[in-house]
């Protein structure tokens, strides 16, 4: 039986070099799977790869015609 390794939002933020609020946004947008445990979110270590190569920054605003 293999054991799953879980990370906190803070650990994932440090690993990706982003603020913890960005991790919450990724969870909320369902781009980063997470499990609620009490008041905290836990992320499986393997799932971090789903967002590691994400585009940095905000998407460009649509140009008015």
CNS distance restraints for C-alpha pairs under 8 A (distance, minus, plus):
assign (resid   4 and name CA) (resid  44 and name CA) 6.86 0.50 0.50
assign (resid   4 and name CA) (resid  45 and name CA) 7.84 0.50 0.50
assign (resid   5 and name CA) (resid  44 and name CA) 5.83 0.50 0.50
assign (resid   5 and name CA) (resid  45 and name CA) 5.69 0.50 0.50
assign (resid   6 and name CA) (resid  42 and name CA) 5.86 0.50 0.50
assign (resid   6 and name CA) (resid  43 and name CA) 5.32 0.50 0.50
assign (resid   6 and name CA) (resid  44 and name CA) 4.44 0.50 0.50
assign (resid   6 and name CA) (resid  45 and name CA) 5.61 0.50 0.50
assign (resid   7 and name CA) (resid  11 and name CA) 5.93 0.50 0.50
assign (resid   7 and name CA) (resid  12 and name CA) 6.43 0.50 0.50
assign (resid   7 and name CA) (resid  42 and name CA) 5.58 0.50 0.50
assign (resid   7 and name CA) (resid  43 and name CA) 5.14 0.50 0.50
assign (resid   7 and name CA) (resid  44 and name CA) 6.17 0.50 0.50
assign (resid   7 and name CA) (resid  45 and name CA) 6.12 0.50 0.50
assign (resid   8 and name CA) (resid  12 and name CA) 6.32 0.50 0.50
assign (resid   8 and name CA) (resid  40 and name CA) 7.59 0.50 0.50
assign (resid   8 and name CA) (resid  41 and name CA) 6.36 0.50 0.50
assign (resid   8 and name CA) (resid  42 and name CA) 5.03 0.50 0.50
assign (resid   8 and name CA) (resid  43 and name CA) 6.29 0.50 0.50
assign (resid   9 and name CA) (resid  13 and name CA) 6.05 0.50 0.50
assign (resid   9 and name CA) (resid  20 and name CA) 6.21 0.50 0.50
assign (resid   9 and name CA) (resid  23 and name CA) 6.28 0.50 0.50
assign (resid   9 and name CA) (resid  24 and name CA) 7.44 0.50 0.50
assign (resid   9 and name CA) (resid  41 and name CA) 6.40 0.50 0.50
assign (resid   9 and name CA) (resid  42 and name CA) 6.69 0.50 0.50
assign (resid   9 and name CA) (resid  43 and name CA) 7.16 0.50 0.50
assign (resid  10 and name CA) (resid  14 and name CA) 6.27 0.50 0.50
assign (resid  10 and name CA) (resid  20 and name CA) 5.72 0.50 0.50
assign (resid  11 and name CA) (resid  15 and name CA) 6.18 0.50 0.50
assign (resid  12 and name CA) (resid  16 and name CA) 6.14 0.50 0.50
assign (resid  12 and name CA) (resid  20 and name CA) 7.98 0.50 0.50
assign (resid  12 and name CA) (resid  23 and name CA) 7.42 0.50 0.50
assign (resid  12 and name CA) (resid  43 and name CA) 7.90 0.50 0.50
assign (resid  12 and name CA) (resid  48 and name CA) 7.19 0.50 0.50
assign (resid  13 and name CA) (resid  17 and name CA) 5.80 0.50 0.50
assign (resid  13 and name CA) (resid  18 and name CA) 5.06 0.50 0.50
assign (resid  13 and name CA) (resid  19 and name CA) 5.71 0.50 0.50
assign (resid  13 and name CA) (resid  20 and name CA) 5.21 0.50 0.50
assign (resid  13 and name CA) (resid  22 and name CA) 7.68 0.50 0.50
assign (resid  13 and name CA) (resid  23 and name CA) 6.30 0.50 0.50
assign (resid  14 and name CA) (resid  18 and name CA) 6.47 0.50 0.50
assign (resid  14 and name CA) (resid  19 and name CA) 7.68 0.50 0.50
assign (resid  16 and name CA) (resid  52 and name CA) 6.68 0.50 0.50
assign (resid  18 and name CA) (resid  22 and name CA) 6.52 0.50 0.50
assign (resid  18 and name CA) (resid  23 and name CA) 7.72 0.50 0.50
assign (resid  19 and name CA) (resid  23 and name CA) 7.09 0.50 0.50
assign (resid  20 and name CA) (resid  24 and name CA) 6.57 0.50 0.50
assign (resid  21 and name CA) (resid  25 and name CA) 6.28 0.50 0.50
assign (resid  22 and name CA) (resid  26 and name CA) 6.26 0.50 0.50
assign (resid  23 and name CA) (resid  27 and name CA) 6.24 0.50 0.50
assign (resid  23 and name CA) (resid  32 and name CA) 7.91 0.50 0.50
assign (resid  24 and name CA) (resid  28 and name CA) 6.08 0.50 0.50
assign (resid  25 and name CA) (resid  29 and name CA) 6.07 0.50 0.50
assign (resid  26 and name CA) (resid  30 and name CA) 6.20 0.50 0.50
assign (resid  26 and name CA) (resid  31 and name CA) 5.29 0.50 0.50
assign (resid  26 and name CA) (resid  32 and name CA) 5.37 0.50 0.50
assign (resid  27 and name CA) (resid  31 and name CA) 6.05 0.50 0.50
assign (resid  27 and name CA) (resid  32 and name CA) 4.81 0.50 0.50
assign (resid  27 and name CA) (resid  33 and name CA) 6.17 0.50 0.50
assign (resid  27 and name CA) (resid  34 and name CA) 6.46 0.50 0.50
assign (resid  31 and name CA) (resid  50 and name CA) 7.56 0.50 0.50
assign (resid  31 and name CA) (resid  51 and name CA) 7.18 0.50 0.50
assign (resid  32 and name CA) (resid  43 and name CA) 7.88 0.50 0.50
assign (resid  32 and name CA) (resid  47 and name CA) 6.84 0.50 0.50
assign (resid  32 and name CA) (resid  48 and name CA) 7.27 0.50 0.50
assign (resid  32 and name CA) (resid  50 and name CA) 6.84 0.50 0.50
assign (resid  32 and name CA) (resid  51 and name CA) 6.76 0.50 0.50
assign (resid  33 and name CA) (resid  43 and name CA) 6.62 0.50 0.50
assign (resid  33 and name CA) (resid  44 and name CA) 7.89 0.50 0.50
assign (resid  33 and name CA) (resid  47 and name CA) 6.75 0.50 0.50
assign (resid  34 and name CA) (resid  41 and name CA) 6.09 0.50 0.50
assign (resid  34 and name CA) (resid  42 and name CA) 5.48 0.50 0.50
assign (resid  34 and name CA) (resid  43 and name CA) 4.65 0.50 0.50
assign (resid  34 and name CA) (resid  44 and name CA) 7.15 0.50 0.50
assign (resid  35 and name CA) (resid  41 and name CA) 5.54 0.50 0.50
assign (resid  35 and name CA) (resid  42 and name CA) 5.19 0.50 0.50
assign (resid  35 and name CA) (resid  43 and name CA) 6.48 0.50 0.50
assign (resid  36 and name CA) (resid  40 and name CA) 5.90 0.50 0.50
assign (resid  36 and name CA) (resid  41 and name CA) 4.60 0.50 0.50
assign (resid  36 and name CA) (resid  42 and name CA) 6.35 0.50 0.50
assign (resid  37 and name CA) (resid  41 and name CA) 5.85 0.50 0.50
assign (resid  37 and name CA) (resid  42 and name CA) 6.78 0.50 0.50
assign (resid  43 and name CA) (resid  47 and name CA) 6.83 0.50 0.50
assign (resid  43 and name CA) (resid  48 and name CA) 7.48 0.50 0.50
assign (resid  44 and name CA) (resid  48 and name CA) 7.14 0.50 0.50
assign (resid  45 and name CA) (resid  49 and name CA) 7.95 0.50 0.50
assign (resid  47 and name CA) (resid  51 and name CA) 7.75 0.50 0.50
assign (resid  48 and name CA) (resid  52 and name CA) 6.20 0.50 0.50
assign (resid  49 and name CA) (resid  53 and name CA) 7.48 0.50 0.50
